[in-house]
Amino acid sequence: MTFQAPATTDQLLHEAESIQLYGKLLEQINKDFNLANEPVDFHPSTSPSDLKIQLHEKMYRLLQQHYAELLNLLYIIDVPEDNLKQLDGADTVVLAEQIAYLVLRREWMKVWFRAHY
């Protein structure tokens, strides 16, 4: 069984829910953000659509106002630098959405591997 990252945020969140790992995903996000001193508190009752919106807003704020903190967060989460270099920074809203997906994808990878190995 090999890890295959879902292509979109919605697919990723649906997969996490369908195999009952969504709660673990929320825990992992909370843990890594707190390690980076960017506290978030996603409760187990946070819906996937709310998570998607709140994560996008968080990335947008960090991009706009706290770029060094964003880089630190991405380092702690271990988002591959190559993935970041491939993003188009022309539109900050779109860029924040793409970064939010990369964060979710990396966090999902951690949760998925823990559950399967």
Residue frames relative to the residue before (quaternion, step in Angstrom):
aa qw qx qy qz dx dy dz
M 1.0000 0.0000 0.0000 0.0000 0.00 0.00 0.00
T 0.0716 -0.8147 0.5752 0.0131 3.57 -0.60 1.12
F 0.5273 -0.6351 0.4682 0.3153 3.51 -1.20 0.60
Q 0.0085 -0.7634 0.6455 -0.0201 3.54 -0.92 0.98
A 0.3110 -0.7781 0.5152 0.1799 3.57 -0.38 1.22
P 0.4799 -0.6487 0.5040 0.3080 3.59 -0.93 0.87
A 0.5475 -0.6780 0.4019 0.2812 3.57 -1.04 0.81
T 0.7936 0.2005 -0.1094 0.5640 3.59 1.14 -0.52
T 0.6612 -0.4925 0.3885 0.4115 3.53 -1.30 0.32
D 0.6662 0.5120 -0.3103 0.4448 3.58 0.87 -0.92
Q 0.6525 0.5002 -0.3161 0.4734 3.60 0.96 -0.82
L 0.6365 0.5355 -0.3237 0.4510 3.57 0.99 -0.86
L 0.6903 0.4746 -0.2818 0.4678 3.58 0.84 -0.98
H 0.6242 0.5289 -0.3352 0.4673 3.59 1.05 -0.74
E 0.6546 0.5072 -0.3127 0.4652 3.59 0.93 -0.88
A 0.6419 0.5269 -0.3245 0.4528 3.59 0.93 -0.90
E 0.6695 0.4879 -0.2939 0.4768 3.58 0.97 -0.84
S 0.6891 0.5189 -0.3003 0.4071 3.56 0.83 -0.98
I 0.7555 0.3078 -0.2158 0.5366 3.62 1.08 -0.50
Q 0.5262 -0.7020 0.3610 0.3163 3.55 1.24 0.67
L 0.5105 0.6259 -0.4478 0.3836 3.59 0.93 0.88
Y 0.3588 0.7567 -0.4824 0.2570 3.59 1.26 0.16
G 0.6401 0.5285 -0.3230 0.4545 3.61 0.97 -0.82
K 0.6459 0.5084 -0.3082 0.4788 3.58 1.04 -0.81
L 0.6110 0.5451 -0.3395 0.4630 3.58 1.09 -0.72
L 0.6483 0.5087 -0.3143 0.4713 3.59 0.94 -0.88
E 0.6427 0.5256 -0.3192 0.4569 3.60 0.97 -0.87
Q 0.6639 0.5089 -0.3022 0.4570 3.58 0.93 -0.91
I 0.6388 0.5153 -0.3231 0.4712 3.59 0.97 -0.84
N 0.6506 0.5127 -0.3152 0.4633 3.59 0.86 -0.95
K 0.6650 0.5254 -0.3026 0.4361 3.58 0.89 -0.99
D 0.7296 0.4429 -0.2580 0.4527 3.59 0.72 -1.03
F 0.6304 0.5152 -0.3428 0.4687 3.59 1.01 -0.71
N 0.6568 0.4984 -0.3142 0.4706 3.59 0.98 -0.80
L 0.6052 0.5474 -0.3483 0.4612 3.61 1.06 -0.68
A 0.7147 0.4295 -0.2345 0.4998 3.57 1.11 -0.73
N 0.4426 -0.7074 0.4337 0.3399 3.58 1.30 0.14
E 0.5256 0.5432 -0.4445 0.4808 3.54 1.03 0.93
P 0.0934 -0.8704 0.4773 0.0766 3.56 0.68 1.10
V 0.0221 0.7171 -0.6963 0.0233 3.48 -1.15 0.90
D 0.1365 -0.7847 0.5987 0.0850 3.54 -1.15 0.47
F 0.0058 0.7955 -0.6027 0.0620 3.53 0.10 1.33
H 0.2865 -0.7722 0.5499 0.1388 3.55 -0.46 1.26
P 0.6431 -0.5242 0.3794 0.4095 3.59 -1.18 0.43
S 0.6569 0.5146 -0.3119 0.4543 3.59 1.17 -0.48
T 0.4443 0.6876 -0.4641 0.3384 3.63 1.25 -0.04
S 0.3519 -0.7448 0.5272 0.2085 3.57 -0.70 1.06
P 0.6405 -0.5291 0.3825 0.4044 3.60 -1.17 0.45
S 0.6577 0.5007 -0.3269 0.4581 3.61 0.96 -0.78
D 0.6419 0.5052 -0.3231 0.4778 3.60 1.05 -0.72
L 0.6241 0.5354 -0.3362 0.4592 3.56 1.00 -0.81
K 0.6493 0.5278 -0.3121 0.4499 3.57 0.89 -0.95
I 0.6841 0.4847 -0.2808 0.4671 3.59 0.87 -0.96
Q 0.6992 0.4801 -0.2782 0.4508 3.59 0.81 -1.00
L 0.6447 0.5090 -0.3228 0.4702 3.58 1.01 -0.75
H 0.6288 0.5253 -0.3233 0.4734 3.57 1.02 -0.81
E 0.6625 0.5004 -0.3063 0.4657 3.59 0.91 -0.90
K 0.6363 0.5287 -0.3223 0.4602 3.59 0.99 -0.84
M 0.6677 0.4904 -0.3015 0.4720 3.60 0.89 -0.90
Y 0.6348 0.5353 -0.3269 0.4512 3.58 1.01 -0.81
R 0.6646 0.4963 -0.3011 0.4704 3.60 0.92 -0.92
L 0.6587 0.5000 -0.3150 0.4657 3.57 0.93 -0.83
L 0.6344 0.5287 -0.3263 0.4599 3.59 0.97 -0.82
Q 0.7190 0.4705 -0.2462 0.4484 3.56 0.88 -0.98
Q 0.8475 0.2362 -0.0538 0.4722 3.57 0.80 -1.04
H 0.8137 0.1819 -0.0531 0.5496 3.61 1.06 -0.64
Y 0.0324 -0.8625 0.5050 0.0034 3.55 0.73 1.11
A 0.6420 0.5224 -0.3322 0.4523 3.63 0.93 -0.82
E 0.6454 0.5113 -0.3112 0.4746 3.59 1.03 -0.78
L 0.6143 0.5379 -0.3410 0.4660 3.57 1.07 -0.73
L 0.6599 0.5031 -0.3102 0.4639 3.59 0.90 -0.90
N 0.6322 0.5229 -0.3226 0.4720 3.59 1.03 -0.78
L 0.6401 0.5262 -0.3142 0.4633 3.58 0.96 -0.89
L 0.6760 0.4919 -0.2924 0.4643 3.58 0.87 -0.96
Y 0.6201 0.5341 -0.3302 0.4703 3.58 1.11 -0.69
I 0.6790 0.4912 -0.2882 0.4632 3.58 0.89 -0.96
I 0.6710 0.4718 -0.2944 0.4904 3.58 0.98 -0.82
D 0.3412 -0.7649 0.4677 0.2825 3.57 1.24 -0.55
V 0.1958 0.7518 -0.5866 0.2288 3.55 0.85 1.04
P 0.4733 -0.7021 0.4452 0.2914 3.62 -0.67 1.05
E 0.5151 -0.6724 0.4486 0.2851 3.54 -0.88 1.03
D 0.6038 0.5726 -0.3524 0.4282 3.58 1.07 -0.74
N 0.6312 0.5316 -0.3301 0.4582 3.58 1.03 -0.79
L 0.6613 0.5089 -0.3075 0.4573 3.59 0.98 -0.84
K 0.6493 0.5387 -0.3148 0.4348 3.57 1.00 -0.82
Q 0.6505 0.5335 -0.3109 0.4422 3.58 1.18 -0.52
L 0.5710 0.6176 -0.3801 0.3847 3.60 1.23 -0.31
D 0.3711 -0.7023 0.5666 0.2192 3.53 -1.21 0.65
G 0.2445 -0.8246 0.4999 0.1013 3.57 -0.52 1.18
A 0.3415 0.7817 -0.4760 0.2138 3.61 1.21 0.23
D 0.7802 0.1964 -0.0929 0.5866 3.59 1.00 -0.83
T 0.3966 -0.7619 0.4623 0.2200 3.58 -0.43 1.23
V 0.6232 0.5386 -0.3490 0.4468 3.61 1.01 -0.72
V 0.6736 0.4754 -0.2838 0.4895 3.58 0.92 -0.92
L 0.6335 0.5343 -0.3271 0.4540 3.59 0.97 -0.84
A 0.6459 0.5139 -0.3176 0.4667 3.60 0.95 -0.86
E 0.6384 0.5212 -0.3162 0.4699 3.58 1.03 -0.79
Q 0.6650 0.4973 -0.3021 0.4681 3.59 0.97 -0.85
I 0.6457 0.5044 -0.3183 0.4768 3.59 0.99 -0.79
A 0.6204 0.5360 -0.3386 0.4616 3.59 0.99 -0.81
Y 0.6420 0.5086 -0.3241 0.4734 3.61 1.01 -0.78
L 0.6557 0.5117 -0.3202 0.4535 3.61 0.90 -0.87
V 0.6270 0.5240 -0.3245 0.4765 3.57 1.06 -0.79
L 0.6721 0.4911 -0.2950 0.4691 3.58 0.84 -0.98
R 0.6508 0.5272 -0.3215 0.4418 3.57 0.91 -0.89
R 0.6742 0.4844 -0.2996 0.4702 3.61 0.92 -0.87
E 0.6547 0.4990 -0.3120 0.4744 3.58 0.96 -0.85
W 0.6358 0.5243 -0.3248 0.4640 3.59 1.02 -0.80
M 0.6162 0.5489 -0.3422 0.4494 3.58 1.01 -0.81
K 0.6472 0.5177 -0.3176 0.4608 3.60 0.93 -0.88
V 0.6804 0.4870 -0.2830 0.4688 3.59 0.86 -0.99
W 0.6552 0.5293 -0.3092 0.4415 3.57 0.88 -0.97
F 0.6834 0.4833 -0.2987 0.4585 3.59 0.83 -0.95
R 0.6298 0.5282 -0.3382 0.4582 3.60 0.99 -0.79
A 0.6929 0.4855 -0.2797 0.4538 3.57 0.96 -0.83
H 0.7668 0.3985 -0.1945 0.4641 3.58 1.04 -0.69
Y 0.7959 0.2775 -0.1518 0.5163 3.62 1.15 -0.32
